[in-house]
């Protein structure tokens, strides 16, 4: 377990990302939005965190990047089979997420 905030006002989110900077940026943003956040640096930590009853995790956000892609998909499949009440989201990394967000904000030319 890397970092835990236990305020249960909003859903609790587990972030699994080996890249510390992107994990902290996302965690800080979610905390600012009122979410409780648990951070895992690897999938071994994530399995432990999900199994910890005191954490009460609602949402799992998995980074799908580089050599950990296969592990992310295997973990997502395991979660969906063993803990179907959890919402599982896969993300392609902070650069991809930032680009997707930027694309959503860019006005599209009109056809008029």
N, CA, C and O atoms as a GROMACS GRO file, in nm:
protein
  448
    1UNK      N    1   0.084  -0.116   0.000
    1UNK     CA    2   0.000   0.000   0.000
    1UNK      C    3   0.089   0.123   0.000
    1UNK      O    4   0.169   0.140   0.092
    2UNK      N    5   0.076   0.207  -0.099
    2UNK     CA    6   0.162   0.323  -0.109
    2UNK      C    7   0.106   0.441  -0.030
    2UNK      O    8   0.176   0.501   0.051
    3UNK      N    9  -0.019   0.475  -0.053
    3UNK     CA   10  -0.079   0.591   0.011
    3UNK      C   11  -0.228   0.566   0.026
    3UNK      O   12  -0.292   0.515  -0.066
    4UNK      N   13  -0.283   0.603   0.141
    4UNK     CA   14  -0.425   0.580   0.165
    4UNK      C   15  -0.486   0.704   0.228
    4UNK      O   16  -0.430   0.763   0.320
    5UNK      N   17  -0.601   0.742   0.178
    5UNK     CA   18  -0.682   0.844   0.240
    5UNK      C   19  -0.815   0.778   0.271
    5UNK      O   20  -0.877   0.721   0.181
    6UNK      N   21  -0.860   0.783   0.395
    6UNK     CA   22  -0.973   0.700   0.436
    6UNK      C   23  -1.106   0.773   0.446
    6UNK      O   24  -1.202   0.714   0.495
    7UNK      N   25  -1.118   0.895   0.402
    7UNK     CA   26  -1.244   0.966   0.405
    7UNK      C   27  -1.343   0.898   0.310
    7UNK      O   28  -1.317   0.888   0.190
    8UNK      N   29  -1.458   0.850   0.362
    8UNK     CA   30  -1.552   0.772   0.282
    8UNK      C   31  -1.674   0.853   0.237
    8UNK      O   32  -1.779   0.794   0.212
    9UNK      N   33  -1.664   0.985   0.225
    9UNK     CA   34  -1.775   1.067   0.178
    9UNK      C   35  -1.806   1.036   0.033
    9UNK      O   36  -1.923   1.022  -0.004
   10UNK      N   37  -1.705   1.024  -0.049
   10UNK     CA   38  -1.720   0.994  -0.191
   10UNK      C   39  -1.667   0.854  -0.217
   10UNK      O   40  -1.605   0.793  -0.130
   11UNK      N   41  -1.691   0.800  -0.338
   11UNK     CA   42  -1.636   0.668  -0.370
   11UNK      C   43  -1.486   0.663  -0.353
   11UNK      O   44  -1.416   0.762  -0.373
   12UNK      N   45  -1.438   0.547  -0.315
   12UNK     CA   46  -1.294   0.526  -0.298
   12UNK      C   47  -1.238   0.466  -0.426
   12UNK      O   48  -1.294   0.370  -0.481
   13UNK      N   49  -1.128   0.523  -0.474
   13UNK     CA   50  -1.068   0.482  -0.600
   13UNK      C   51  -0.929   0.426  -0.576
   13UNK      O   52  -0.848   0.486  -0.506
   14UNK      N   53  -0.902   0.310  -0.635
   14UNK     CA   54  -0.769   0.251  -0.635
   14UNK      C   55  -0.704   0.284  -0.768
   14UNK      O   56  -0.758   0.252  -0.874
   15UNK      N   57  -0.587   0.349  -0.763
   15UNK     CA   58  -0.511   0.381  -0.884
   15UNK      C   59  -0.391   0.288  -0.887
   15UNK      O   60  -0.312   0.284  -0.793
   16UNK      N   61  -0.378   0.213  -0.997
   16UNK     CA   62  -0.264   0.122  -1.013
   16UNK      C   63  -0.181   0.173  -1.131
   16UNK      O   64  -0.223   0.165  -1.246
   17UNK      N   65  -0.062   0.225  -1.099
   17UNK     CA   66   0.026   0.281  -1.201
   17UNK      C   67   0.168   0.281  -1.147
   17UNK      O   68   0.192   0.335  -1.039
   18UNK      N   69   0.260   0.222  -1.219
   18UNK     CA   70   0.399   0.216  -1.173
   18UNK      C   71   0.472   0.349  -1.190
   18UNK      O   72   0.578   0.369  -1.130
   19UNK      N   73   0.417   0.439  -1.269
   19UNK     CA   74   0.480   0.570  -1.289
   19UNK      C   75   0.432   0.665  -1.180
   19UNK      O   76   0.318   0.711  -1.180
   20UNK      N   77   0.523   0.693  -1.086
   20UNK     CA   78   0.486   0.768  -0.966
   20UNK      C   79   0.430   0.906  -0.996
   20UNK      O   80   0.336   0.950  -0.929
   21UNK      N   81   0.486   0.976  -1.092
   21UNK     CA   82   0.441   1.112  -1.120
   21UNK      C   83   0.298   1.111  -1.172
   21UNK      O   84   0.213   1.187  -1.124
   22UNK      N   85   0.270   1.028  -1.271
   22UNK     CA   86   0.133   1.025  -1.324
   22UNK      C   87   0.035   0.976  -1.220
   22UNK      O   88  -0.078   1.026  -1.212
   23UNK      N   89   0.076   0.878  -1.139
   23UNK     CA   90  -0.013   0.826  -1.034
   23UNK      C   91  -0.046   0.936  -0.934
   23UNK      O   92  -0.162   0.952  -0.895
   24UNK      N   93   0.054   1.014  -0.893
   24UNK     CA   94   0.030   1.121  -0.795
   24UNK      C   95  -0.053   1.234  -0.854
   24UNK      O   96  -0.137   1.291  -0.784
   25UNK      N   97  -0.031   1.268  -0.980
   25UNK     CA   98  -0.110   1.374  -1.043
   25UNK      C   99  -0.257   1.335  -1.046
   25UNK      O  100  -0.344   1.414  -1.010
   26UNK      N  101  -0.285   1.213  -1.089
   26UNK     CA  102  -0.424   1.166  -1.096
   26UNK      C  103  -0.483   1.156  -0.956
   26UNK      O  104  -0.598   1.196  -0.935
   27UNK      N  105  -0.407   1.103  -0.861
   27UNK     CA  106  -0.456   1.090  -0.723
   27UNK      C  107  -0.486   1.226  -0.662
   27UNK      O  108  -0.590   1.244  -0.597
   28UNK      N  109  -0.397   1.323  -0.682
   28UNK     CA  110  -0.421   1.458  -0.628
   28UNK      C  111  -0.547   1.520  -0.688
   28UNK      O  112  -0.626   1.582  -0.616
   29UNK      N  113  -0.565   1.502  -0.818
   29UNK     CA  114  -0.686   1.555  -0.883
   29UNK      C  115  -0.812   1.491  -0.825
   29UNK      O  116  -0.909   1.561  -0.794
   30UNK      N  117  -0.811   1.359  -0.811
   30UNK     CA  118  -0.929   1.291  -0.757
   30UNK      C  119  -0.956   1.333  -0.612
   30UNK      O  120  -1.071   1.351  -0.573
   31UNK      N  121  -0.850   1.347  -0.533
   31UNK     CA  122  -0.868   1.394  -0.394
   31UNK      C  123  -0.929   1.534  -0.394
   31UNK      O  124  -1.017   1.564  -0.313
   32UNK      N  125  -0.882   1.619  -0.484
   32UNK     CA  126  -0.936   1.755  -0.495
   32UNK      C  127  -1.086   1.750  -0.528
   32UNK      O  128  -1.162   1.838  -0.486
   33UNK      N  129  -1.127   1.649  -0.604
   33UNK     CA  130  -1.268   1.632  -0.640
   33UNK      C  131  -1.348   1.563  -0.531
   33UNK      O  132  -1.469   1.543  -0.546
   34UNK      N  133  -1.284   1.528  -0.420
   34UNK     CA  134  -1.355   1.470  -0.307
   34UNK      C  135  -1.350   1.319  -0.296
   34UNK      O  136  -1.413   1.262  -0.206
   35UNK      N  137  -1.277   1.252  -0.384
   35UNK     CA  138  -1.265   1.107  -0.378
   35UNK      C  139  -1.164   1.065  -0.273
   35UNK      O  140  -1.066   1.134  -0.249
   36UNK      N  141  -1.189   0.951  -0.211
   36UNK     CA  142  -1.086   0.885  -0.131
   36UNK      C  143  -1.001   0.806  -0.230
   36UNK      O  144  -1.054   0.747  -0.323
   37UNK      N  145  -0.870   0.806  -0.210
   37UNK     CA  146  -0.780   0.745  -0.308
   37UNK      C  147  -0.682   0.652  -0.239
   37UNK      O  148  -0.626   0.684  -0.134
   38UNK      N  149  -0.664   0.535  -0.300
   38UNK     CA  150  -0.560   0.440  -0.261
   38UNK      C  151  -0.468   0.427  -0.381
   38UNK      O  152  -0.515   0.410  -0.494
   39UNK      N  153  -0.337   0.436  -0.358
   39UNK     CA  154  -0.241   0.427  -0.468
   39UNK      C  155  -0.162   0.298  -0.456
   39UNK      O  156  -0.112   0.263  -0.349
   40UNK      N  157  -0.150   0.227  -0.568
   40UNK     CA  158  -0.067   0.107  -0.576
   40UNK      C  159   0.035   0.126  -0.687
   40UNK      O  160   0.002   0.168  -0.798
   41UNK      N  161   0.161   0.096  -0.655
   41UNK     CA  162   0.269   0.112  -0.753
   41UNK      C  163   0.283  -0.009  -0.844
   41UNK      O  164   0.348   0.000  -0.948
   42UNK      N  165   0.221  -0.122  -0.807
   42UNK     CA  166   0.232  -0.242  -0.888
   42UNK      C  167   0.112  -0.333  -0.861
   42UNK      O  168   0.028  -0.304  -0.775
   43UNK      N  169   0.104  -0.442  -0.936
   43UNK     CA  170  -0.013  -0.528  -0.925
   43UNK      C  171  -0.012  -0.613  -0.799
   43UNK      O  172  -0.118  -0.653  -0.751
   44UNK      N  173   0.105  -0.644  -0.745
   44UNK     CA  174   0.110  -0.714  -0.617
   44UNK      C  175   0.044  -0.630  -0.508
   44UNK      O  176  -0.036  -0.680  -0.430
   45UNK      N  177   0.079  -0.501  -0.504
   45UNK     CA  178   0.015  -0.410  -0.408
   45UNK      C  179  -0.135  -0.400  -0.434
   45UNK      O  180  -0.214  -0.397  -0.340
   46UNK      N  181  -0.173  -0.395  -0.560
   46UNK     CA  182  -0.314  -0.381  -0.596
   46UNK      C  183  -0.396  -0.500  -0.548
   46UNK      O  184  -0.505  -0.482  -0.493
   47UNK      N  185  -0.344  -0.623  -0.567
   47UNK     CA  186  -0.415  -0.741  -0.518
   47UNK      C  187  -0.434  -0.732  -0.366
   47UNK      O  188  -0.541  -0.764  -0.314
   48UNK      N  189  -0.330  -0.687  -0.295
   48UNK     CA  190  -0.338  -0.673  -0.150
   48UNK      C  191  -0.440  -0.567  -0.112
   48UNK      O  192  -0.522  -0.588  -0.023
   49UNK      N  193  -0.436  -0.452  -0.180
   49UNK     CA  194  -0.528  -0.343  -0.149
   49UNK      C  195  -0.674  -0.382  -0.173
   49UNK      O  196  -0.761  -0.350  -0.093
   50UNK      N  197  -0.700  -0.450  -0.283
   50UNK     CA  198  -0.837  -0.492  -0.314
   50UNK      C  199  -0.889  -0.591  -0.210
   50UNK      O  200  -1.008  -0.593  -0.179
   51UNK      N  201  -0.800  -0.672  -0.157
   51UNK     CA  202  -0.839  -0.770  -0.057
   51UNK      C  203  -0.849  -0.716   0.084
   51UNK      O  204  -0.894  -0.787   0.174
   52UNK      N  205  -0.807  -0.593   0.105
   52UNK     CA  206  -0.810  -0.532   0.239
   52UNK      C  207  -0.949  -0.477   0.268
   52UNK      O  208  -0.990  -0.376   0.209
   53UNK      N  209  -1.025  -0.541   0.359
   53UNK     CA  210  -1.164  -0.500   0.384
   53UNK      C  211  -1.179  -0.358   0.438
   53UNK      O  212  -1.284  -0.297   0.418
   54UNK      N  213  -1.079  -0.305   0.505
   54UNK     CA  214  -1.092  -0.171   0.562
   54UNK      C  215  -1.085  -0.060   0.457
   54UNK      O  216  -1.122   0.054   0.485
   55UNK      N  217  -1.038  -0.092   0.335
   55UNK     CA  218  -1.025   0.011   0.232
   55UNK      C  219  -1.156   0.041   0.159
   55UNK      O  220  -1.174   0.153   0.112
   56UNK      N  221  -1.246  -0.055   0.149
   56UNK     CA  222  -1.376  -0.032   0.086
   56UNK      C  223  -1.366   0.035  -0.051
   56UNK      O  224  -1.426   0.141  -0.072
   57UNK      N  225  -1.292  -0.025  -0.141
   57UNK     CA  226  -1.269   0.031  -0.274
   57UNK      C  227  -1.393   0.014  -0.362
   57UNK      O  228  -1.456  -0.093  -0.362
   58UNK      N  229  -1.429   0.120  -0.436
   58UNK     CA  230  -1.544   0.119  -0.526
   58UNK      C  231  -1.503   0.116  -0.673
   58UNK      O  232  -1.570   0.054  -0.756
   59UNK      N  233  -1.393   0.184  -0.704
   59UNK     CA  234  -1.350   0.203  -0.842
   59UNK      C  235  -1.202   0.168  -0.853
   59UNK      O  236  -1.123   0.203  -0.765
   60UNK      N  237  -1.164   0.098  -0.960
   60UNK     CA  238  -1.023   0.067  -0.984
   60UNK      C  239  -0.984   0.126  -1.119
   60UNK      O  240  -1.048   0.100  -1.221
   61UNK      N  241  -0.878   0.208  -1.118
   61UNK     CA  242  -0.825   0.269  -1.239
   61UNK      C  243  -0.688   0.210  -1.266
   61UNK      O  244  -0.596   0.225  -1.186
   62UNK      N  245  -0.676   0.141  -1.380
   62UNK     CA  246  -0.552   0.070  -1.414
   62UNK      C  247  -0.481   0.138  -1.530
   62UNK      O  248  -0.543   0.167  -1.632
   63UNK      N  249  -0.352   0.164  -1.514
   63UNK     CA  250  -0.271   0.215  -1.623
   63UNK      C  251  -0.232   0.099  -1.713
   63UNK      O  252  -0.182  -0.003  -1.666
   64UNK      N  253  -0.257   0.114  -1.841
   64UNK     CA  254  -0.224   0.011  -1.940
   64UNK      C  255  -0.114   0.067  -2.029
   64UNK      O  256  -0.141   0.125  -2.134
   65UNK      N  257   0.010   0.047  -1.984
   65UNK     CA  258   0.123   0.103  -2.057
   65UNK      C  259   0.241   0.006  -2.056
   65UNK      O  260   0.263  -0.066  -1.959
   66UNK      N  261   0.314   0.007  -2.164
   66UNK     CA  262   0.440  -0.067  -2.174
   66UNK      C  263   0.432  -0.214  -2.138
   66UNK      O  264   0.338  -0.284  -2.177
   67UNK      N  265   0.531  -0.258  -2.064
   67UNK     CA  266   0.543  -0.399  -2.032
   67UNK      C  267   0.437  -0.449  -1.935
   67UNK      O  268   0.422  -0.570  -1.918
   68UNK      N  269   0.364  -0.359  -1.871
   68UNK     CA  270   0.262  -0.400  -1.775
   68UNK      C  271   0.123  -0.416  -1.837
   68UNK      O  272   0.026  -0.441  -1.766
   69UNK      N  273   0.113  -0.401  -1.967
   69UNK     CA  274  -0.017  -0.410  -2.033
   69UNK      C  275  -0.085  -0.542  -2.007
   69UNK      O  276  -0.204  -0.545  -1.972
   70UNK      N  277  -0.014  -0.650  -2.023
   70UNK     CA  278  -0.074  -0.783  -2.002
   70UNK      C  279  -0.122  -0.799  -1.858
   70UNK      O  280  -0.231  -0.850  -1.834
   71UNK      N  281  -0.040  -0.757  -1.762
   71UNK     CA  282  -0.079  -0.767  -1.621
   71UNK      C  283  -0.204  -0.685  -1.592
   71UNK      O  284  -0.289  -0.726  -1.514
   72UNK      N  285  -0.214  -0.568  -1.654
   72UNK     CA  286  -0.331  -0.483  -1.633
   72UNK      C  287  -0.458  -0.552  -1.681
   72UNK      O  288  -0.560  -0.551  -1.612
   73UNK      N  289  -0.452  -0.611  -1.800
   73UNK     CA  290  -0.570  -0.681  -1.852
   73UNK      C  291  -0.603  -0.805  -1.769
   73UNK      O  292  -0.720  -0.834  -1.746
   74UNK      N  293  -0.501  -0.877  -1.725
   74UNK     CA  294  -0.525  -0.995  -1.640
   74UNK      C  295  -0.587  -0.954  -1.507
   74UNK      O  296  -0.678  -1.020  -1.458
   75UNK      N  297  -0.537  -0.845  -1.449
   75UNK     CA  298  -0.592  -0.798  -1.322
   75UNK      C  299  -0.736  -0.751  -1.340
   75UNK      O  300  -0.822  -0.780  -1.256
   76UNK      N  301  -0.763  -0.679  -1.449
   76UNK     CA  302  -0.900  -0.634  -1.477
   76UNK      C  303  -0.994  -0.753  -1.492
   76UNK      O  304  -1.105  -0.752  -1.440
   77UNK      N  305  -0.949  -0.855  -1.562
   77UNK     CA  306  -1.031  -0.976  -1.580
   77UNK      C  307  -1.054  -1.045  -1.445
   77UNK      O  308  -1.166  -1.089  -1.417
   78UNK      N  309  -0.950  -1.054  -1.363
   78UNK     CA  310  -0.963  -1.116  -1.231
   78UNK      C  311  -1.062  -1.037  -1.145
   78UNK      O  312  -1.147  -1.096  -1.078
   79UNK      N  313  -1.052  -0.904  -1.148
   79UNK     CA  314  -1.145  -0.821  -1.070
   79UNK      C  315  -1.288  -0.841  -1.115
   79UNK      O  316  -1.378  -0.855  -1.032
   80UNK      N  317  -1.310  -0.842  -1.246
   80UNK     CA  318  -1.447  -0.857  -1.297
   80UNK      C  319  -1.505  -0.993  -1.264
   80UNK      O  320  -1.627  -1.006  -1.250
   81UNK      N  321  -1.420  -1.094  -1.252
   81UNK     CA  322  -1.467  -1.228  -1.217
   81UNK      C  323  -1.488  -1.244  -1.067
   81UNK      O  324  -1.584  -1.307  -1.024
   82UNK      N  325  -1.398  -1.188  -0.988
   82UNK     CA  326  -1.398  -1.212  -0.844
   82UNK      C  327  -1.461  -1.101  -0.761
   82UNK      O  328  -1.504  -1.126  -0.648
   83UNK      N  329  -1.469  -0.982  -0.815
   83UNK     CA  330  -1.530  -0.870  -0.744
   83UNK      C  331  -1.612  -0.786  -0.842
   83UNK      O  332  -1.578  -0.672  -0.872
   84UNK      N  333  -1.720  -0.845  -0.893
   84UNK     CA  334  -1.798  -0.777  -0.999
   84UNK      C  335  -1.863  -0.646  -0.954
   84UNK      O  336  -1.907  -0.567  -1.038
   85UNK      N  337  -1.870  -0.622  -0.824
   85UNK     CA  338  -1.929  -0.496  -0.775
   85UNK      C  339  -1.837  -0.376  -0.798
   85UNK      O  340  -1.881  -0.262  -0.792
   86UNK      N  341  -1.709  -0.402  -0.825
   86UNK     CA  342  -1.614  -0.293  -0.850
   86UNK      C  343  -1.628  -0.242  -0.994
   86UNK      O  344  -1.646  -0.319  -1.088
   87UNK      N  345  -1.617  -0.111  -1.007
   87UNK     CA  346  -1.610  -0.051  -1.140
   87UNK      C  347  -1.463  -0.049  -1.181
   87UNK      O  348  -1.380   0.007  -1.108
   88UNK      N  349  -1.430  -0.108  -1.295
   88UNK     CA  350  -1.291  -0.119  -1.341
   88UNK      C  351  -1.275  -0.037  -1.469
   88UNK      O  352  -1.350  -0.054  -1.565
   89UNK      N  353  -1.175   0.051  -1.468
   89UNK     CA  354  -1.145   0.132  -1.586
   89UNK      C  355  -0.998   0.115  -1.622
   89UNK      O  356  -0.911   0.112  -1.536
   90UNK      N  357  -0.973   0.103  -1.752
   90UNK     CA  358  -0.837   0.091  -1.803
   90UNK      C  359  -0.801   0.221  -1.874
   90UNK      O  360  -0.880   0.274  -1.953
   91UNK      N  361  -0.681   0.272  -1.845
   91UNK     CA  362  -0.635   0.396  -1.908
   91UNK      C  363  -0.500   0.372  -1.974
   91UNK      O  364  -0.417   0.299  -1.921
   92UNK      N  365  -0.479   0.434  -2.089
   92UNK     CA  366  -0.357   0.413  -2.165
   92UNK      C  367  -0.241   0.499  -2.123
   92UNK      O  368  -0.143   0.508  -2.198
   93UNK      N  369  -0.244   0.563  -2.010
   93UNK     CA  370  -0.136   0.646  -1.963
   93UNK      C  371  -0.174   0.792  -1.963
   93UNK      O  372  -0.270   0.831  -2.029
   94UNK      N  373  -0.100   0.871  -1.889
   94UNK     CA  374  -0.137   1.011  -1.871
   94UNK      C  375  -0.128   1.091  -2.001
   94UNK      O  376  -0.210   1.179  -2.024
   95UNK      N  377  -0.030   1.060  -2.086
   95UNK     CA  378  -0.019   1.133  -2.213
   95UNK      C  379  -0.142   1.109  -2.299
   95UNK      O  380  -0.197   1.202  -2.358
   96UNK      N  381  -0.184   0.983  -2.306
   96UNK     CA  382  -0.301   0.948  -2.386
   96UNK      C  383  -0.427   1.010  -2.325
   96UNK      O  384  -0.512   1.061  -2.398
   97UNK      N  385  -0.438   1.007  -2.193
   97UNK     CA  386  -0.554   1.066  -2.127
   97UNK      C  387  -0.559   1.216  -2.149
   97UNK      O  388  -0.666   1.272  -2.174
   98UNK      N  389  -0.443   1.283  -2.139
   98UNK     CA  390  -0.438   1.428  -2.161
   98UNK      C  391  -0.475   1.463  -2.305
   98UNK      O  392  -0.547   1.560  -2.328
   99UNK      N  393  -0.426   1.385  -2.401
   99UNK     CA  394  -0.458   1.411  -2.541
   99UNK      C  395  -0.606   1.390  -2.567
   99UNK      O  396  -0.667   1.469  -2.639
  100UNK      N  397  -0.664   1.287  -2.511
  100UNK     CA  398  -0.807   1.261  -2.527
  100UNK      C  399  -0.888   1.376  -2.470
  100UNK      O  400  -0.985   1.422  -2.532
  101UNK      N  401  -0.849   1.424  -2.351
  101UNK     CA  402  -0.919   1.537  -2.290
  101UNK      C  403  -0.907   1.661  -2.376
  101UNK      O  404  -1.004   1.735  -2.395
  102UNK      N  405  -0.787   1.686  -2.429
  102UNK     CA  406  -0.766   1.803  -2.515
  102UNK      C  407  -0.850   1.793  -2.641
  102UNK      O  408  -0.907   1.892  -2.686
  103UNK      N  409  -0.858   1.673  -2.700
  103UNK     CA  410  -0.938   1.654  -2.821
  103UNK      C  411  -1.085   1.684  -2.796
  103UNK      O  412  -1.154   1.734  -2.884
  104UNK      N  413  -1.131   1.653  -2.677
  104UNK     CA  414  -1.271   1.678  -2.643
  104UNK      C  415  -1.299   1.827  -2.630
  104UNK      O  416  -1.413   1.870  -2.647
  105UNK      N  417  -1.196   1.907  -2.598
  105UNK     CA  418  -1.213   2.050  -2.578
  105UNK      C  419  -1.191   2.132  -2.705
  105UNK      O  420  -1.227   2.250  -2.710
  106UNK      N  421  -1.133   2.071  -2.807
  106UNK     CA  422  -1.104   2.142  -2.931
  106UNK      C  423  -1.230   2.157  -3.014
  106UNK      O  424  -1.292   2.058  -3.050
  107UNK      N  425  -1.269   2.282  -3.045
  107UNK     CA  426  -1.389   2.300  -3.128
  107UNK      C  427  -1.372   2.236  -3.266
  107UNK      O  428  -1.266   2.246  -3.328
  108UNK      N  429  -1.474   2.171  -3.311
  108UNK     CA  430  -1.472   2.108  -3.443
  108UNK      C  431  -1.521   2.208  -3.548
  108UNK      O  432  -1.614   2.284  -3.521
  109UNK      N  433  -1.461   2.210  -3.666
  109UNK     CA  434  -1.508   2.304  -3.769
  109UNK      C  435  -1.652   2.269  -3.810
  109UNK      O  436  -1.690   2.153  -3.819
  110UNK      N  437  -1.728   2.374  -3.833
  110UNK     CA  438  -1.866   2.349  -3.876
  110UNK      C  439  -1.870   2.326  -4.026
  110UNK      O  440  -1.781   2.368  -4.099
  111UNK      N  441  -1.975   2.260  -4.071
  111UNK     CA  442  -1.991   2.229  -4.213
  111UNK      C  443  -2.081   2.330  -4.284
  111UNK      O  444  -2.134   2.302  -4.391
  112UNK      N  445  -2.098   2.447  -4.223
  112UNK     CA  446  -2.188   2.548  -4.281
  112UNK      C  447  -2.124   2.626  -4.391
  112UNK      O  448  -2.186   2.714  -4.449
   0.00000   0.00000   0.00000
